[in-house]
Each structure stands twice: as structure tokens, then as C-alpha cells.
């Protein structure tokens, strides 16, 4: 029985598609600037239009545009012939995706696109195709070789169309000066959204749940405070200022190195160089500090450097940020 070399096939496919993208980057013309500028100035939505494999690409590009600050929607060319085309008006701009540039369903829609008064552009694999010639501006993917050895299944061509759509979305994102805060507004759900909007203050232990001791308190009393709050850590404070932190790690080191430490002052065993974070910072910034310093708790302070909370790795995990 012949043994299939899947790895060889996979590498060849990626190399062919990568070669196609390199060629696309080099041959991208000033028409790209014109298309992006017109899309940037569009008063309505950016409609992506396609069918089949190109339709899947068009739908993904529309989702990317919407999530990066450019109002967009996708219309399946087949459904458009049966009513969905009514969703396009003169204030919209249309991007047609068709590798062959001869897709019948889209060709049938061109008279309507013209009569609607909207501007429509195309992304095709042939500048000589009907759709390319009848669009306001055509962007050619210029793909000469599909990764499919039969040169039948759309592979390199769909990758190039997707990359070109992403390039448009990113160019518009930069032109709009789109920031991470803007991105968060359109991604409120899931781990990505949480990472962009969840602050330290949203997750930290505070007020009556905050374990706080003075530097003169004994280790015994500190352990009672830690146990009562259940966080495995205590902040050591003097005149409202943070002077140290006492963690489970500090306790293990103390018990291993010191004889009868329970009645001695906590200042002898606390960690004095304490990592802190402002309460209005994103929770993922606390995660970054913990990972870089290999710690599991951080003291939270306000703008005056007064300790107001504790955030732990456990809190970040429970919130779904890790």
C-alpha cells in the first residue's frame, strides 16, 4: 500500500500560496489607493458580493470590515437575484468577488448595480473578464497557479482574494485611526472582547474583602487575617501606604528558614519590593505582569498610590481571560 506523504503535500501547498501572495504584494497598483479612498468616503455601507467559494471569502471580508470600523454586509449573488439586491442603495459601495470574473449570477446583477447609482468594484483573477471590465475599478489577484495539482479547486486564488480583502480592511482601519477601544466596542463577547474591556477594578478584591495588616502585626495575626479573607495573601500597610505584601510563597520560605516565627512582626517576612498596578488598567496588563515575574497576586493602587485591592491569577482565570 502506498504511503501518503501529507507533510510534503502540505508544504508544497503553502509554498505555492505564499508565492502567489508575494506576487500580489508586488503587483498591487495605485488602483488599490483609489478603491480604498472611495470606500473610506462611502456614506452608506460596504457591500461584499459573491457566490460559491468567492462568496465565502466575501462574507469573511465583510465581517472583518464590520469589526474594524467600516459598516458592511454580505449579499449572496444567488439570493440577490431573488430580492436581496434590494438591500443596496446609491450611498453604498459594492465589492464583487469572482475569481473567473464570468460568474453568471453576478453578471445578471450588473445592470441593477448601475441603475442603483452605487459605485461597485471587483476583485477577480482576470482583468479581461466581463465583471472586471464592467466594474468602476478592478483589482486583479494575478494568480497563475492554484495549489490544487489538478488546477481545479480554488486554493491560491481564494487565499489571494482573502488577503486582498484583509488589506482593504486594514487600510481603512488605519485611515479611520481605529483604536483598540473601538475594537472592543464591536467585540463585547468572548475572550477577545473581555480582554479589551475588563479592567483590574472589575476583578480585584476590595473593601471588606481586602486582607490588610500593619507592619507591626505578628505573623500569627497576619495568618488569621489571610484565612478570614480567603485570598492567600495580605497587603502590609503603614499610614495608608503600601510597604509590602505577604503571600503563600513568603509563608513557605519563612517556615523553612525561621524557627518559631509566629510571634514575630510580619515586616520581617513580607516582600518589600511589591509589584503594583493601577486599578483602571486592563486586566490583561495584570496578567502580563504576573507572567513576566512568575507571581500570582498583584497589589492594586489608585492614582495616589494608595492600595485599594488585590488581583490574583485565579481571578483572571475565572473571568475567562487566560
Buried (B, 14 or more C-beta within 10 A) or exposed (E): EEEEEEEEEEEEBEEBBEBBBEBBEEEBEEEBEBBBEBBBEBEEBBBBBBBBBBBBBBBBBBBBBBBBBBEBBBBBBBEBBEEBBEEBEEEBBBBBBBBBBBBEBBBEBBEBBEEBEBBBBBBBBBEEBBBBEBBBBBBBBBBEBBBBEEEEEBBBBBBBBBBBBBBBBBBBBEBEEBEEEBBBEEBEEEEEBBBBBBBBBBBBBBEEEBBBBBBEBBBEBBBBBBEEBEBBBBBBBEEEEBBBBBBEBBBEEBEEEEEEBEEBBBBEBBBEEBBEBBBEBBBBBBBEBBEEEEBBBBBBBEEEEEBBBBBBBBBBEEBEBB
